[in-house]
Amino acid sequence: DSDVQIDLNTFPNPMTYNPSGNINRGGTILLSYRSYKYEIVFQLGRGRFTYREMSKRVSDG
C-alpha cells in the first residue's frame, strides 16, 4: 500500500535472532499510515517490542 511508510530509524538491518529467540540489536521503527503515526521499539535481549501511537487523525466534523 503506497500509504504505508516505514522508517527504520535506529533499527538494525537485517534483524537477526539468536537461538534463544532474542534479537541481535535493539532499535526503533517509525511507521506511518495516512495520518496515523506509530513508534515501534524492539528491546535488546528480550525478543519483545512495544509500540505507541504518536499521533492520530483528527476527525472531520
Contacts in CASP RR format, 6 or more apart in sequence:
PFRMAT RR
TARGET T0000
AUTHOR 0000-0000-0000
METHOD contacts of the structure
MODEL  1
DSDVQIDLNTFPNPMTYNPSGNINRGGTILLSYRSYKYEIVFQLGRGRFT
YREMSKRVSDG
1 33 0 8 1.000
3 33 0 8 1.000
3 34 0 8 1.000
4 31 0 8 1.000
4 32 0 8 1.000
4 33 0 8 1.000
5 31 0 8 1.000
5 32 0 8 1.000
5 33 0 8 1.000
6 29 0 8 1.000
6 30 0 8 1.000
6 31 0 8 1.000
6 32 0 8 1.000
7 29 0 8 1.000
7 30 0 8 1.000
7 31 0 8 1.000
7 32 0 8 1.000
8 29 0 8 1.000
9 27 0 8 1.000
9 28 0 8 1.000
9 29 0 8 1.000
9 30 0 8 1.000
10 26 0 8 1.000
10 27 0 8 1.000
10 28 0 8 1.000
11 26 0 8 1.000
11 27 0 8 1.000
11 28 0 8 1.000
11 29 0 8 1.000
11 42 0 8 1.000
12 24 0 8 1.000
12 25 0 8 1.000
12 26 0 8 1.000
12 27 0 8 1.000
15 23 0 8 1.000
15 24 0 8 1.000
15 25 0 8 1.000
15 42 0 8 1.000
16 23 0 8 1.000
16 24 0 8 1.000
17 23 0 8 1.000
17 24 0 8 1.000
17 47 0 8 1.000
18 24 0 8 1.000
21 47 0 8 1.000
22 44 0 8 1.000
22 45 0 8 1.000
22 46 0 8 1.000
22 47 0 8 1.000
23 42 0 8 1.000
23 44 0 8 1.000
23 45 0 8 1.000
23 47 0 8 1.000
25 44 0 8 1.000
26 42 0 8 1.000
26 43 0 8 1.000
26 44 0 8 1.000
26 45 0 8 1.000
27 41 0 8 1.000
27 42 0 8 1.000
27 44 0 8 1.000
28 39 0 8 1.000
28 40 0 8 1.000
28 41 0 8 1.000
28 42 0 8 1.000
29 39 0 8 1.000
29 40 0 8 1.000
29 42 0 8 1.000
30 37 0 8 1.000
30 38 0 8 1.000
30 39 0 8 1.000
30 40 0 8 1.000
30 54 0 8 1.000
31 37 0 8 1.000
31 38 0 8 1.000
31 39 0 8 1.000
31 40 0 8 1.000
32 38 0 8 1.000
34 57 0 8 1.000
35 55 0 8 1.000
35 56 0 8 1.000
35 57 0 8 1.000
35 58 0 8 1.000
36 53 0 8 1.000
36 55 0 8 1.000
36 56 0 8 1.000
36 57 0 8 1.000
37 53 0 8 1.000
37 54 0 8 1.000
37 55 0 8 1.000
37 56 0 8 1.000
38 51 0 8 1.000
38 52 0 8 1.000
38 53 0 8 1.000
38 54 0 8 1.000
39 51 0 8 1.000
39 52 0 8 1.000
39 54 0 8 1.000
40 49 0 8 1.000
40 50 0 8 1.000
40 51 0 8 1.000
41 49 0 8 1.000
41 50 0 8 1.000
41 51 0 8 1.000
42 48 0 8 1.000
42 49 0 8 1.000
43 49 0 8 1.000
43 50 0 8 1.000
END
